[in-house]
Amino acid sequence: MSYPTPNGRSPNGRPTPADAIPLLSGDAPTERADAARNRRLLLDAAQQLVREDGVDSLTMDALAKRAGVGKGTVFRRFGNRSGLMLALLDHSERKYQAAFMFGPPPLGPGAPPAERLIAFGRARLLDIDVEGELHRAAELGAAAERYSGAPYRLLHTHVSMLLRQAATPGPIALIADSLLASLGAALVMYQRQTREYSRAEIGDNWETLVRHVVPG
């Protein structure tokens, strides 16, 4: 099974490189290699800030200081804080997608499908734990737009592929939707913040769900 690209599929039917992974908000203009590299470095610094001190710590000033550049550089690159947040979420999604498509096992290829599904969920929980507000913001809006959009379709395609590889009985598309629903940012953040479950507990519950669904 091939993964979707901005044009629907890769020419040779194989998963495409990480830079061809669909964007959250549409295709970006083509960038020079040096500009794209500098952008990634800024976003890596932004992701590190969020993971260390939370999303409220991510300001244009803080990013400029962390990255060692002028504030004007950050504003020219992202426009404002909202633009930075959207770019960071897209950056985070690309790294996550590249990890489960091309990275080392058990998240990437080379492990049994059930183990890859378990690793997929635990990795998603880590992203939500440190960047939950960004993920939750991305999930807002009309369901038809969210579930027909490229980011969700890629996740759904991947989970469906692993379910088929594991010879899971039942309606694969529906099962994939149900599993992904348990990884929704709003639900996970409620479980973490209100019900005070640890990420490990939620991850263990995800593993239990997968092992109930996937034949042993």
C-alpha positions as a Markdown table, in Angstrom:
| # | Residue | x | y | z |
|---|---|---|---|---|
| 1 | Met | 0.0 | 0.0 | 0.0 |
| 2 | Ser | 1.4 | 3.4 | -0.9 |
| 3 | Tyr | 0.9 | 6.6 | 1.1 |
| 4 | Pro | -0.8 | 9.7 | -0.2 |
| 5 | Thr | 1.3 | 12.6 | -1.4 |
| 6 | Pro | 0.1 | 16.1 | -2.3 |
| 7 | Asn | -0.7 | 14.6 | -5.8 |
| 8 | Gly | -2.3 | 11.5 | -4.3 |
| 9 | Arg | 0.5 | 8.9 | -4.7 |
| 10 | Ser | 4.2 | 8.6 | -5.5 |
| 11 | Pro | 5.0 | 7.8 | -9.1 |
| 12 | Asn | 6.5 | 4.4 | -8.3 |
| 13 | Gly | 3.8 | 3.5 | -5.8 |
| 14 | Arg | 6.2 | 3.6 | -2.8 |
| 15 | Pro | 6.2 | 5.8 | 0.3 |
| 16 | Thr | 7.6 | 9.2 | -0.6 |
| 17 | Pro | 10.4 | 11.1 | 1.2 |
| 18 | Ala | 9.5 | 13.1 | 4.3 |
| 19 | Asp | 9.5 | 16.4 | 2.4 |
| 20 | Ala | 6.7 | 15.1 | 0.2 |
| 21 | Ile | 4.4 | 14.3 | 3.2 |
| 22 | Pro | 1.1 | 16.3 | 2.9 |
| 23 | Leu | 1.0 | 19.6 | 4.8 |
| 24 | Leu | -1.6 | 20.4 | 7.3 |
| 25 | Ser | -2.8 | 23.5 | 5.5 |
| 26 | Gly | -2.0 | 22.9 | 1.9 |
| 27 | Asp | 1.1 | 22.9 | -0.2 |
| 28 | Ala | 3.8 | 25.4 | 0.7 |
| 29 | Pro | 5.6 | 27.5 | -1.9 |
| 30 | Thr | 8.9 | 26.0 | -3.1 |
| 31 | Glu | 11.8 | 27.2 | -1.0 |
| 32 | Arg | 15.5 | 27.3 | -1.7 |
| 33 | Ala | 17.5 | 24.6 | 0.0 |
| 34 | Asp | 19.2 | 27.0 | 2.3 |
| 35 | Ala | 15.9 | 28.7 | 3.2 |
| 36 | Ala | 14.2 | 25.4 | 3.9 |
| 37 | Arg | 17.1 | 24.3 | 6.1 |
| 38 | Asn | 17.0 | 27.5 | 8.1 |
| 39 | Arg | 13.3 | 27.1 | 8.5 |
| 40 | Arg | 13.7 | 23.6 | 9.9 |
| 41 | Leu | 16.4 | 24.8 | 12.3 |
| 42 | Leu | 14.0 | 27.5 | 13.6 |
| 43 | Leu | 11.2 | 25.0 | 14.0 |
| 44 | Asp | 13.4 | 22.5 | 15.7 |
| 45 | Ala | 14.3 | 25.2 | 18.2 |
| 46 | Ala | 10.6 | 26.1 | 18.6 |
| 47 | Gln | 9.7 | 22.4 | 19.2 |
| 48 | Gln | 12.5 | 22.2 | 21.9 |
| 49 | Leu | 11.1 | 25.3 | 23.6 |
| 50 | Val | 7.6 | 23.8 | 23.8 |
| 51 | Arg | 8.9 | 20.5 | 25.0 |
| 52 | Glu | 10.9 | 22.1 | 27.8 |
| 53 | Asp | 8.6 | 24.8 | 29.0 |
| 54 | Gly | 5.1 | 24.4 | 27.4 |
| 55 | Val | 3.3 | 26.1 | 24.6 |
| 56 | Asp | 3.0 | 29.4 | 26.4 |
| 57 | Ser | 6.7 | 29.8 | 26.4 |
| 58 | Leu | 6.8 | 29.9 | 22.6 |
| 59 | Thr | 7.0 | 33.6 | 21.7 |
| 60 | Met | 8.7 | 35.2 | 18.7 |
| 61 | Asp | 11.2 | 36.8 | 21.1 |
| 62 | Ala | 11.9 | 33.5 | 22.9 |
| 63 | Leu | 12.4 | 31.7 | 19.6 |
| 64 | Ala | 14.7 | 34.4 | 18.3 |
| 65 | Lys | 16.8 | 34.1 | 21.4 |
| 66 | Arg | 16.9 | 30.3 | 21.4 |
| 67 | Ala | 17.8 | 30.2 | 17.7 |
| 68 | Gly | 20.4 | 33.0 | 18.0 |
| 69 | Val | 18.8 | 35.1 | 15.3 |
| 70 | Gly | 17.2 | 38.5 | 15.2 |
| 71 | Lys | 13.5 | 38.8 | 16.0 |
| 72 | Gly | 12.9 | 40.3 | 12.5 |
| 73 | Thr | 14.1 | 37.1 | 11.0 |
| 74 | Val | 11.5 | 35.1 | 12.9 |
| 75 | Phe | 8.7 | 37.6 | 11.9 |
| 76 | Arg | 9.7 | 37.5 | 8.3 |
| 77 | Arg | 9.7 | 33.8 | 8.3 |
| 78 | Phe | 6.4 | 33.2 | 10.1 |
| 79 | Gly | 4.5 | 36.5 | 10.1 |
| 80 | Asn | 3.2 | 36.3 | 13.7 |
| 81 | Arg | 2.8 | 33.8 | 16.5 |
| 82 | Ser | -0.3 | 32.1 | 15.0 |
| 83 | Gly | 1.7 | 31.5 | 11.8 |
| 84 | Leu | 4.6 | 30.1 | 13.9 |
| 85 | Met | 2.2 | 27.8 | 15.7 |
| 86 | Leu | 0.7 | 26.4 | 12.4 |
| 87 | Ala | 4.2 | 26.0 | 11.0 |
| 88 | Leu | 5.4 | 24.2 | 14.1 |
| 89 | Leu | 2.4 | 21.8 | 14.1 |
| 90 | Asp | 3.1 | 21.0 | 10.4 |
| 91 | His | 6.8 | 20.5 | 11.3 |
| 92 | Ser | 5.9 | 18.2 | 14.2 |
| 93 | Glu | 3.5 | 16.2 | 12.0 |
| 94 | Arg | 6.1 | 15.7 | 9.3 |
| 95 | Lys | 8.7 | 14.4 | 11.8 |
| 96 | Tyr | 6.1 | 12.0 | 13.2 |
| 97 | Gln | 5.0 | 10.8 | 9.8 |
| 98 | Ala | 8.5 | 10.3 | 8.6 |
| 99 | Ala | 9.3 | 8.3 | 11.8 |
| 100 | Phe | 6.4 | 5.8 | 11.3 |
| 101 | Met | 6.9 | 5.6 | 7.5 |
| 102 | Phe | 10.7 | 5.4 | 7.3 |
| 103 | Gly | 12.2 | 5.3 | 10.8 |
| 104 | Pro | 13.6 | 2.4 | 12.7 |
| 105 | Pro | 11.4 | -0.2 | 14.3 |
| 106 | Pro | 9.2 | -0.7 | 16.2 |
| 107 | Leu | 7.6 | 2.6 | 15.0 |
| 108 | Gly | 9.0 | 2.2 | 11.5 |
| 109 | Pro | 9.2 | -0.8 | 9.1 |
| 110 | Gly | 10.7 | -4.0 | 10.3 |
| 111 | Ala | 8.6 | -4.9 | 13.4 |
| 112 | Pro | 5.4 | -7.0 | 13.5 |
| 113 | Pro | 2.3 | -4.9 | 12.7 |
| 114 | Ala | 0.9 | -5.1 | 16.3 |
| 115 | Glu | 4.1 | -3.8 | 17.7 |
| 116 | Arg | 4.2 | -1.0 | 15.1 |
| 117 | Leu | 0.6 | 0.0 | 16.1 |
| 118 | Ile | 1.5 | 0.1 | 19.7 |
| 119 | Ala | 4.6 | 2.2 | 19.0 |
| 120 | Phe | 2.5 | 4.5 | 16.7 |
| 121 | Gly | 0.1 | 5.2 | 19.6 |
| 122 | Arg | 2.8 | 5.8 | 22.2 |
| 123 | Ala | 4.7 | 8.2 | 19.9 |
| 124 | Arg | 1.4 | 10.1 | 19.2 |
| 125 | Leu | 0.8 | 10.4 | 22.9 |
| 126 | Leu | 4.2 | 11.9 | 23.4 |
| 127 | Asp | 3.6 | 14.5 | 20.8 |
| 128 | Ile | 0.2 | 15.4 | 22.3 |
| 129 | Asp | 1.7 | 15.5 | 25.8 |
| 130 | Val | 4.2 | 18.2 | 24.8 |
| 131 | Glu | 2.3 | 20.0 | 22.0 |
| 132 | Gly | -1.3 | 19.2 | 22.9 |
| 133 | Glu | -2.7 | 22.7 | 22.4 |
| 134 | Leu | -1.4 | 22.8 | 18.8 |
| 135 | His | -2.9 | 19.4 | 18.0 |
| 136 | Arg | -6.2 | 20.3 | 19.6 |
| 137 | Ala | -6.4 | 23.5 | 17.6 |
| 138 | Ala | -5.8 | 21.5 | 14.4 |
| 139 | Glu | -8.7 | 19.2 | 15.3 |
| 140 | Leu | -11.2 | 22.0 | 15.5 |
| 141 | Gly | -13.6 | 22.7 | 12.7 |
| 142 | Ala | -16.0 | 20.8 | 10.5 |
| 143 | Ala | -15.6 | 17.0 | 10.7 |
| 144 | Ala | -15.8 | 16.7 | 7.0 |
| 145 | Glu | -12.8 | 18.9 | 6.5 |
| 146 | Arg | -10.7 | 17.2 | 9.2 |
| 147 | Tyr | -11.4 | 13.6 | 8.3 |
| 148 | Ser | -11.1 | 14.2 | 4.6 |
| 149 | Gly | -7.9 | 16.2 | 4.9 |
| 150 | Ala | -4.4 | 14.9 | 4.0 |
| 151 | Pro | -3.0 | 14.6 | 7.6 |
| 152 | Tyr | -5.8 | 12.4 | 8.9 |
| 153 | Arg | -6.0 | 10.4 | 5.7 |
| 154 | Leu | -2.3 | 9.5 | 6.0 |
| 155 | Leu | -2.7 | 8.4 | 9.6 |
| 156 | His | -5.8 | 6.4 | 8.7 |
| 157 | Thr | -4.0 | 4.8 | 5.7 |
| 158 | His | -1.1 | 3.8 | 7.9 |
| 159 | Val | -3.2 | 2.3 | 10.7 |
| 160 | Ser | -5.4 | 0.5 | 8.1 |
| 161 | Met | -2.3 | -1.0 | 6.4 |
| 162 | Leu | -1.0 | -2.4 | 9.7 |
| 163 | Leu | -4.4 | -3.8 | 10.6 |
| 164 | Arg | -4.6 | -5.6 | 7.2 |
| 165 | Gln | -1.0 | -6.9 | 7.6 |
| 166 | Ala | -2.1 | -8.4 | 11.0 |
| 167 | Ala | -5.1 | -10.0 | 9.3 |
| 168 | Thr | -7.5 | -8.2 | 11.6 |
| 169 | Pro | -11.1 | -9.3 | 11.1 |
| 170 | Gly | -13.9 | -6.8 | 10.6 |
| 171 | Pro | -14.3 | -3.5 | 8.8 |
| 172 | Ile | -10.8 | -2.2 | 8.6 |
| 173 | Ala | -11.6 | 1.4 | 7.9 |
| 174 | Leu | -14.1 | 1.6 | 10.7 |
| 175 | Ile | -11.7 | 0.0 | 13.2 |
| 176 | Ala | -8.9 | 2.4 | 12.1 |
| 177 | Asp | -11.3 | 5.4 | 12.8 |
| 178 | Ser | -12.1 | 4.0 | 16.2 |
| 179 | Leu | -8.5 | 3.5 | 17.2 |
| 180 | Leu | -7.5 | 6.9 | 16.0 |
| 181 | Ala | -10.4 | 8.5 | 17.9 |
| 182 | Ser | -8.8 | 7.3 | 21.1 |
| 183 | Leu | -5.7 | 9.3 | 20.2 |
| 184 | Gly | -7.6 | 12.6 | 19.7 |
| 185 | Ala | -5.8 | 15.5 | 21.3 |
| 186 | Ala | -8.9 | 16.8 | 23.2 |
| 187 | Leu | -9.6 | 13.4 | 24.7 |
| 188 | Val | -6.0 | 12.7 | 25.6 |
| 189 | Met | -5.5 | 16.2 | 27.2 |
| 190 | Tyr | -8.7 | 15.6 | 29.2 |
| 191 | Gln | -7.4 | 12.3 | 30.4 |
| 192 | Arg | -4.1 | 13.8 | 31.4 |
| 193 | Gln | -5.2 | 17.1 | 32.9 |
| 194 | Thr | -8.7 | 16.3 | 34.4 |
| 195 | Arg | -8.6 | 12.6 | 35.1 |
| 196 | Glu | -4.9 | 12.8 | 35.9 |
| 197 | Tyr | -3.8 | 9.7 | 34.1 |
| 198 | Ser | -0.1 | 9.5 | 33.3 |
| 199 | Arg | 1.0 | 9.2 | 29.7 |
| 200 | Ala | 2.3 | 5.7 | 30.5 |
| 201 | Glu | -1.2 | 4.7 | 31.7 |
| 202 | Ile | -2.9 | 6.0 | 28.6 |
| 203 | Gly | -0.2 | 4.3 | 26.5 |
| 204 | Asp | -0.8 | 1.0 | 28.3 |
| 205 | Asn | -4.5 | 1.4 | 27.6 |
| 206 | Trp | -3.7 | 2.0 | 23.9 |
| 207 | Glu | -1.7 | -1.2 | 23.9 |
| 208 | Thr | -4.6 | -3.1 | 25.5 |
| 209 | Leu | -7.0 | -1.8 | 22.7 |
| 210 | Val | -4.6 | -2.8 | 20.0 |
| 211 | Arg | -4.1 | -6.3 | 21.4 |
| 212 | His | -7.8 | -6.8 | 21.7 |
| 213 | Val | -8.3 | -5.8 | 18.1 |
| 214 | Val | -5.3 | -7.4 | 16.4 |
| 215 | Pro | -5.3 | -11.2 | 16.3 |
| 216 | Gly | -2.7 | -12.7 | 18.8 |
